[in-house]
Structures are given as C-alpha cells and as structure tokens.
Amino acid sequence: MVPGAPEYVSDESYTAALGTARPELRRRFDTIAFASAEALLFPTTPCAAPTIEDQWEFSVAGRTPRPGAPHTPAVGQDRELLNLARRIESVLDPLPASAEPR
C-alpha cells in the first residue's frame, strides 16, 4: 500500500500486529487446525509480496528465497501427497480445456 492510501497500514501498526495478533493466530492454528486437520494448503510463496522497490531482492527470516524452493520436505510421502491431491481434485470443478497446461 502507498502511504496515505485509505487502507495503508503503518510500519508501527504492522509491527504491533506481528507482536500480538500473529502469536494468537499461531496458537489457534496449533490448537484447532493442526490438531484436527490431515493437511493444510497454503500459497506457494514463503512471505507476503515485497515492496515495489525491493521486488527483485528480498529476504525471509534473513534468507534470500529462491524461486520454486520447497517449504517443507516431504521425503517418503509421495503416496500420501498424491492421494491428497486426488481427493482435492475430486471436489473441485474441472478446468476448462483452454486453461489446462500445455
């Protein structure tokens, strides 16, 4: 967001939210979602989008992410991951032919 825009969140407000709201969300995930879910699906990006001026080089937790880097290794879990993918596909509408990968 651009400073002064109607939905702009200041660095101070963002930092405060990370210090209070984020720990509460993590606690809820731990006690609710992670305790009862077989799997959780998240976006493939390891962080929020960088600012425009930092879009070419940025870091996440002090490390520079590389495109396509996996978040969590799933060594030995191919069968479980493919089974999960089949179950997800079974509840989604099929892609139109024009949107399928080539």
C-alpha positions as CSV (number, residue, x, y, z in Angstrom):
1,M,0.0,0.0,0.0
2,V,1.0,3.6,-0.6
3,P,1.4,5.7,2.5
4,G,-1.6,7.9,2.8
5,A,-3.9,5.5,1.0
6,P,-7.2,4.7,2.7
7,E,-6.1,1.1,3.7
8,Y,-2.5,1.9,4.4
9,V,-1.0,0.2,7.5
10,S,1.9,1.9,9.1
11,D,5.1,0.1,9.9
12,E,4.3,0.6,13.6
13,S,0.9,-0.9,13.3
14,Y,2.2,-3.8,11.3
15,T,5.0,-4.5,13.9
16,A,2.4,-4.3,16.7
17,A,0.1,-6.8,14.9
18,L,3.1,-9.2,14.4
19,G,3.8,-8.9,18.1
20,T,0.2,-9.6,19.3
21,A,-2.1,-10.9,16.6
22,R,0.3,-13.3,14.9
23,P,1.1,-15.2,18.1
24,E,-2.6,-15.6,18.8
25,L,-3.2,-16.9,15.3
26,R,-0.4,-19.4,15.7
27,R,-1.8,-20.6,18.9
28,R,-5.2,-21.1,17.3
29,F,-3.7,-23.0,14.4
30,D,-1.8,-25.2,16.8
31,T,-4.9,-25.9,19.0
32,I,-7.6,-26.0,16.3
33,A,-6.3,-26.5,12.7
34,F,-3.2,-28.5,13.2
35,A,-4.7,-30.7,15.9
36,S,-7.6,-31.9,13.7
37,A,-6.5,-31.4,10.0
38,E,-4.9,-34.0,7.9
39,A,-3.3,-31.3,5.7
40,L,-3.3,-27.6,5.4
41,L,-2.8,-25.9,2.0
42,F,-1.0,-22.5,1.8
43,P,0.1,-20.3,-1.0
44,T,3.4,-21.2,-2.6
45,T,5.1,-18.0,-1.6
46,P,7.1,-18.0,1.6
47,C,6.2,-14.5,2.5
48,A,4.0,-11.5,1.7
49,A,4.8,-9.7,-1.5
50,P,7.8,-7.4,-1.2
51,T,7.6,-3.7,-1.7
52,I,8.0,-2.4,-5.2
53,E,11.5,-1.1,-4.5
54,D,12.5,-4.4,-3.0
55,Q,10.8,-6.7,-5.5
56,W,14.0,-8.1,-7.1
57,E,15.9,-9.0,-3.9
58,F,14.4,-9.5,-0.5
59,S,14.8,-11.8,2.4
60,V,12.6,-14.0,4.6
61,A,13.9,-14.6,8.1
62,G,17.3,-13.4,7.0
63,R,17.5,-15.8,4.0
64,T,17.0,-15.0,0.3
65,P,14.3,-17.3,-1.1
66,R,14.9,-18.9,-4.5
67,P,12.1,-19.4,-7.0
68,G,10.4,-22.8,-6.5
69,A,12.1,-23.6,-3.2
70,P,10.1,-26.1,-1.2
71,H,8.7,-25.0,2.2
72,T,8.7,-28.4,3.8
73,P,10.4,-31.5,2.6
74,A,8.1,-34.4,2.1
75,V,10.6,-37.2,1.6
76,G,8.9,-40.6,1.5
77,Q,5.4,-39.1,1.5
78,D,4.7,-39.1,-2.3
79,R,1.9,-41.6,-2.0
80,E,0.2,-39.6,0.7
81,L,0.6,-36.3,-1.2
82,L,-0.7,-37.8,-4.4
83,N,-3.7,-39.3,-2.6
84,L,-4.4,-35.8,-1.1
85,A,-4.2,-34.2,-4.5
86,R,-6.7,-36.7,-5.9
87,R,-9.1,-36.0,-3.1
88,I,-8.8,-32.3,-3.6
89,E,-9.3,-32.7,-7.4
90,S,-12.5,-34.7,-6.7
91,V,-14.2,-31.8,-5.0
92,L,-13.1,-29.1,-7.5
93,D,-14.7,-28.3,-10.8
94,P,-12.5,-29.4,-13.8
95,L,-10.6,-26.7,-15.5
96,P,-11.9,-25.6,-18.9
97,A,-9.8,-27.1,-21.8
98,S,-8.4,-23.6,-22.6
99,A,-6.9,-23.3,-19.1
100,E,-5.2,-26.7,-19.0
101,P,-1.4,-26.7,-19.1
102,R,0.2,-27.5,-22.4
